[in-house]
Amino acid sequence: MSAGHGGRRAKGGHEEEHENHERWAVSYGDMMTVLCALFIVLYSMSQVDQTKYEALAQSLAEGFNNKSASVLSGSDGVLDASVAGSPAPPAAAATPAAATPATVDPTAAPPADYAAAVSEVDRLRQVQAQIEAQLAAVGMGQQVRYLIDERGLVIGLVANDVFFDQGSAVLRPAAHTLLDAAAPVLLSIPDRISVEGHANVVPASGRYASNWELSADRATQVLRRLVESDGMPGVRISATGYGDTRPLDAGSSPEALATNRRVDLVVHSAQPDTVRGLIPAVVDGTAAPAPVAVAPAPVAVAPAAPTSHASTEAAASTDDEGH
């Protein structure tokens, strides 16, 4: 009876579900679908139409407020391994040079500006004379050239292998002597000073990637000597590198290469542009502005005294008596 009861319970209960051994096929199909879509996208990107891609890039750039956009030349697609992930080299830091005023025609300049330019040239020549005396005292008087232009006084440290070796920015002992001798004069004046480094056309090598780095390092070494050893205030001085773009001698002889391997100290005039623009004319001895023509003062002419009626009658009566 218990067996029969057990049979009835078996008939009334739910049948046991069979285990599904093919559920993995669903996940496998999903994975294959995703991989297929991925390869389709990669293929389409590698075969991108250049014209359509440039149009798309331009529209995206305009949407992000960029003026222009372009595809790197030499690449067949956006996945070119030669350009992907290669950041642009950082730009070298540079100190902006002071704006150079245009030269002014002295004949058209106001007399007051011309007089101020003459006074400024005299002051700069006095500074030059003081530096010359300091350098002559240490036997370095022949190692420097001077120039007065619209910027002010330019002190050029130009000498064959006296200040720098070829391809080097290390100051030689002679450079230390010269800078230390000129520093007291530079400290005594209020003018701003810039150090301009230059190199010759020989390509830089060793630790310097180009002549830009070499010239900038030379200027920096001179600046550091003046600031750290001679007490020049850092707010008064700056350093700039010009590479080989401003040669004094365009030749390629050993003398020209040595001449262009230099550093210039520029004492910047604080005069306004209208005055500094006249400095080259003053230095060259160009004629001063024409004097202002002054009209002669009018001379007052007294009118002739009128003849009185009584005098006329007296003269008439005299004539009658004579007759």
Phi, psi and omega in degrees: 000318176295328178294321178293321179297321178295326178294320178296320179297325179292323179290323183280341183280168179283146176285144181290132182287143177282139180289133181272112182268006182245021179290336179297335182295329180294312179297321180296319179295320177298317181296318180295324178296316179296316179297321179297316178296321180297314181293327177295317179295315179298320180294317180294325179290324180287338179252033185294142176285124186299317182295314180294324181292320178296321177296319178295317180297321180294318180294321177294322179295319178295326178293333178260023176061033175256139187288324185210159177211149182210159177267138181299133180290151180087005181243134178277345181198185183276355182253023180296119185292340183286341181241346183287131175073015179255101182290152178289146180294143180294145179288141180288137179288139180218148177268123181298137178280154180291143180295135180265122181289147177289146178294149185246140176294117184294334181287343180253001183275150175298142180303326180294320178293319180296319178296321178294323178294320177298316179296321180292320177297318177300319180294316180295325177293327176294319176298317178299317180297322179294318179293319178301319179295320179296318181287325178296328181293336180251013177074025181244018185294336183265005185259006186227143172247153183235147178210132174250117179228196184293345176277323184147223180258124179256122179251107185265121176271084185238119176194149182293106174055028179272319186259323182223145169279164178299126178072015183234150175249009180282125179290131176279164181305325179297325178294321177300316181298316182294313182295319180294329179284323181279340185302317180302323178291317180295327178287336184277350181251154184272357189292151174285144184236134174239143178252120184247116180268143181224153177228163176270185187279356178293125182301140179291153179215177179073234186282350183254129180285331181204174178291342176296311179296321181297312181293322179294322179292323177298315178297321181294322180294322176294316178301314182297323178296316181292324183278310188280329183255329186252357174082019178290128178297134182297334182286347183263354190226149178216164181231141181219142176249131181248006180061223178252026186275348182230068181284148172278329180233120184282355182283179180239016178288163177303325178292319179294319179297320179290325180293321182281350177271089193210174172223135178252133170259120183250119174268105188279127177290143180266006180289156177295164184301323182296331178275315181296329178294343179269349185301315179302323179294322178293317180296319181283352181077024177298149184304142178292161179301145181300139179294150180287125180290130180249121180293139179295145180292136180295139179265123181283126179256122181287133178292153179295142181292131180292146179279125184287157180294324180294320180296324180294319180293322180296320179294324180292319180293325178296321179294323181293319180294325179295324180285000000 
